[in-house]
Amino acid sequence: MDTKDLLKKVRKIEIKTRRLSDHIFGGEYHSTFKGRGMTFSEVRNYQYGDDVRSIDWNVTARYNEPFIKVFEEERELTMILIIDVSGSESFGTNEKFKREVITEIAATLSFSAMQNNDKVGVLLFSDQVELFIPPKKGKSHILRIIRELLEFDPISKKTSISNAMEFLLGVIKKKAIVFILSDFMDKGYEKTIQIVGKKHDLTGIRIYDKTETAFPNLGFVPMIDSETNIIKWVNTSSNSVRKLFQKNYTKHVTYFEDIFKRNGAGIINSRIDESYVKKLLGYFKARI
């Protein structure tokens, strides 16, 4: 993609997603996430009616009279977008690929965070960390993120959510709003999700195509594994083949939903031919 075409695409996505964040998501994002983080401000003398759980026992003992800790809302939050760029994200049977929808959702969330004067960081992953953009503020930073999402060419086509989570835990020490955007066609990431879910405000956004839920009867067709590039001829007219495909797909979806729910993380399932706008709005409103 040459520079001129890239800039046109960036501008197109900016216009669409910024309009959404300005007129639809800005208020919902603010209501959902602002004030969830509390930071220590000061200590003061205990007053009648104060919560005894806020008593600072060290200061109380030192001055022989009760003092309490005072906390205030964090006015500046950090959003981290963890985005799957493995081979399976370049799949789609309608007008868009999964990766294109992920880019639009990421841009919408980023502009919503920008409205709140929050920092935004991005981690692109396959079975390794492909790119990490540290959290920053500002429009130029958001546009850089969009450019990377549009043109980034990953080294690997495989997937490891665990590796991405481990990297996140190493670089982001303060509590953050974390969105993972993926099709979650992976396994073995339960332990790292458990740790991240305790430390951060975590949401998984699963993007999928309708043909992944029920494999069509197309006869004998050549199929390529997007993460290994292995080509196989598959008899899609076979009921057993379609049932096996369905079983494998359902297993991954159930694993994703069970693990995220069990660890207090949010879940959004969005098919690429559906309105992600409605899905995000519904999720934000349910959390308020």
C-alpha positions in Angstrom: 0.0 0.0 0.0 1.6 3.3 -1.0 1.6 6.4 1.2 -1.3 8.1 -0.6 -3.6 5.2 -0.4 -2.7 4.6 3.3 -3.4 8.2 4.2 -6.8 8.0 2.5 -7.7 4.9 4.4 -6.5 6.5 7.7 -8.6 9.6 7.0 -11.7 7.5 6.1 -11.5 5.5 9.3 -10.8 8.7 11.4 -13.9 10.4 10.0 -16.2 7.4 10.6 -14.9 6.3 14.1 -14.4 9.8 15.4 -18.0 10.7 14.6 -19.0 7.6 16.5 -16.9 8.5 19.5 -18.0 12.2 19.5 -21.7 11.6 19.2 -22.3 8.1 20.6 -19.5 6.6 22.7 -17.9 9.5 24.4 -20.5 9.8 27.1 -20.9 6.1 27.5 -17.2 5.6 27.8 -17.0 8.3 30.5 -19.8 6.9 32.5 -18.5 3.4 32.3 -14.9 3.9 33.2 -14.4 7.3 34.9 -14.1 7.1 38.6 -13.4 3.4 38.8 -9.8 4.1 39.7 -9.1 5.6 43.1 -5.8 7.1 44.2 -4.6 8.2 47.7 -4.8 11.9 48.3 -4.2 12.7 52.0 -4.9 11.9 55.6 -7.2 13.9 57.8 -8.8 13.7 61.3 -11.5 11.1 61.7 -15.0 12.7 61.7 -18.3 11.2 62.9 -19.8 9.1 60.1 -16.5 8.3 58.3 -16.0 4.7 57.3 -13.8 3.0 59.9 -12.3 0.9 57.2 -10.5 4.0 56.0 -8.6 4.6 59.2 -4.9 4.9 58.8 -3.7 2.9 61.8 -0.1 3.9 61.5 -0.8 7.7 61.6 -3.5 7.1 64.3 -1.0 5.3 66.5 1.7 8.0 66.0 -0.6 10.9 67.0 -2.8 9.0 69.5 -6.0 10.2 67.8 -7.9 8.7 64.7 -6.9 9.7 61.2 -8.4 8.4 57.9 -7.1 8.0 54.4 -8.7 10.2 51.8 -8.9 8.9 48.2 -10.0 10.7 45.0 -11.0 9.6 41.5 -8.2 9.2 39.1 -8.7 11.9 36.4 -6.4 10.3 34.0 -6.8 6.7 33.0 -4.9 4.5 30.6 -6.4 2.3 27.9 -4.5 -0.6 26.4 -5.7 -2.3 23.2 -4.3 -5.8 22.8 -4.9 -6.7 19.2 -4.6 -10.1 17.5 -2.8 -9.8 14.1 -2.4 -13.5 13.5 -3.3 -15.1 10.2 -6.9 -16.0 11.2 -7.7 -12.3 11.5 -7.3 -11.9 7.7 -10.5 -14.0 7.1 -13.9 -12.9 6.1 -16.7 -13.9 3.7 -18.6 -10.7 3.4 -17.5 -7.2 2.6 -14.9 -7.0 5.3 -12.2 -9.1 7.0 -12.0 -9.6 10.7 -8.9 -7.4 10.9 -10.8 -4.5 9.2 -13.5 -4.6 11.8 -11.0 -4.9 14.6 -9.3 -1.7 13.3 -12.5 0.2 13.3 -13.4 -0.9 16.8 -9.9 0.0 18.1 -10.1 3.4 16.5 -13.5 4.1 18.0 -12.3 3.1 21.5 -9.2 5.2 21.0 -11.0 8.4 20.1 -13.4 7.8 23.0 -10.5 7.6 25.3 -8.9 10.7 23.7 -12.1 12.7 24.5 -11.6 11.9 28.1 -8.0 13.0 28.0 -6.9 9.4 28.7 -3.7 7.7 27.4 -4.0 4.9 24.8 -1.4 2.2 24.2 -1.4 -0.7 21.8 0.0 -4.2 21.8 -0.1 -6.2 18.5 0.5 -9.9 18.9 0.6 -13.2 17.1 2.3 -16.0 19.0 4.8 -13.3 20.0 4.6 -9.6 20.7 4.8 -8.0 17.3 4.6 -4.4 18.3 4.1 -2.4 21.5 3.2 1.3 21.3 3.4 2.8 24.8 0.4 4.8 26.1 0.3 8.4 25.1 -2.3 11.1 24.5 -3.3 13.1 21.5 -4.8 12.9 18.0 -1.4 12.3 16.2 -0.8 9.3 18.5 -4.3 7.8 17.7 -3.6 8.3 13.9 -0.3 6.5 14.3 -2.2 3.6 15.9 -4.6 3.4 13.0 -1.8 3.5 10.4 -0.1 0.6 12.2 -3.3 -1.4 12.3 -3.8 -0.8 8.5 -0.4 -1.6 7.2 1.4 -3.8 9.9 2.8 -7.0 8.5 3.3 -9.5 11.4 6.3 -11.8 11.5 4.2 -14.8 12.6 0.7 -16.0 11.6 0.2 -18.1 14.7 -1.6 -17.1 18.0 -0.6 -17.0 21.7 -2.9 -14.9 23.9 -0.8 -16.0 27.0 2.4 -14.5 25.6 0.6 -11.2 25.0 -0.8 -11.2 28.6 2.6 -11.9 30.1 4.1 -9.0 28.2 1.3 -6.7 29.3 1.9 -7.7 33.0 5.6 -6.8 32.6 5.1 -3.3 31.0 1.9 -1.9 32.5 2.2 -1.7 36.3 -0.7 0.7 37.0 -4.3 -0.5 36.7 -5.5 0.1 33.1 -8.6 -0.4 31.0 -7.7 -3.4 28.8 -9.5 -4.5 25.7 -8.4 -7.7 23.9 -9.6 -7.8 20.3 -9.3 -11.3 18.7 -11.3 -14.3 17.4 -9.9 -16.2 20.4 -9.1 -19.3 18.4 -6.5 -20.3 20.9 -6.2 -22.3 24.1 -4.1 -22.5 27.3 -4.5 -18.8 28.3 -6.6 -19.3 31.4 -3.8 -18.6 34.0 -2.7 -15.3 32.4 -6.2 -14.1 32.0 -6.8 -14.8 35.7 -3.8 -12.6 36.7 -4.6 -9.8 34.3 -8.3 -9.8 35.3 -7.3 -9.2 38.9 -5.0 -6.3 38.1 -6.8 -4.6 35.3 -10.3 -3.7 34.0 -10.4 -6.4 31.3 -12.8 -6.9 28.4 -12.5 -9.5 25.6 -14.0 -8.5 22.2 -14.4 -11.6 20.0 -14.7 -10.9 16.3 -16.0 -13.7 14.1 -17.5 -14.6 10.7 -20.8 -16.3 10.3 -19.3 -19.2 8.3 -17.2 -20.0 11.3 -20.3 -20.9 13.3 -21.8 -23.3 10.8 -19.6 -24.7 8.0 -21.4 -24.6 4.6 -21.8 -27.7 2.3 -19.6 -26.8 -0.7 -18.5 -30.3 -1.7 -14.7 -31.0 -2.0 -12.8 -27.8 -1.6 -9.2 -26.9 -1.0 -8.7 -25.1 2.3 -5.7 -23.3 3.6 -4.9 -22.9 7.3 -4.3 -19.2 7.6 -1.8 -19.7 10.5 0.3 -22.5 9.0 -0.3 -22.1 5.3 -1.0 -25.8 5.0 -3.5 -26.7 2.2 -5.9 -29.6 2.5 -8.8 -30.9 0.4 -11.9 -31.1 2.6 -15.2 -32.9 1.9 -17.6 -30.3 3.2 -20.6 -32.4 2.1 -19.7 -34.9 4.9 -21.9 -34.5 8.0 -19.2 -35.8 10.2 -16.7 -33.3 8.9 -19.1 -30.4 9.4 -20.0 -31.6 12.9 -16.3 -31.9 13.8 -15.7 -28.4 12.6 -18.6 -27.1 14.6 -17.5 -29.0 17.7 -14.0 -27.5 17.5 -15.3 -24.0 17.0 -17.8 -24.2 19.9 -15.0 -25.5 22.1 -13.0 -22.4 21.5 -15.9 -20.0 22.1 -17.0 -21.8 25.3 -13.4 -21.7 26.6 -13.2 -18.0 25.9 -16.5 -17.1 27.6 -16.0 -19.4 30.6 -12.6 -18.1 31.4 -13.5 -14.4 31.1 -16.7 -14.7 33.1 -15.0 -16.8 35.8 -12.3 -14.0 36.2 -14.7 -11.1 36.3 -13.8 -9.8 32.8 -16.3 -8.4 30.3 -17.3 -10.2 27.1 -18.5 -8.8 23.7 -19.2 -11.1 20.8 -19.5 -9.3 17.4 -20.0 -10.9 14.0 -18.3 -9.0 11.2 -21.7 -8.5 9.3 -23.3 -7.1 12.5 -23.2 -3.6 14.0 -20.4 -3.4 16.4 -21.8 0.0 17.4 -24.8 -1.7 19.0 -22.7 -4.3 20.7 -20.4 -1.7 22.3 -23.2 0.6 23.4 -25.1 -2.3 24.9 -22.0 -3.4 26.8 -21.2 0.1 28.1 -24.8 0.7 29.2 -25.0 -2.7 31.0 -21.9 -1.8 33.0 -23.0 1.6 34.2 
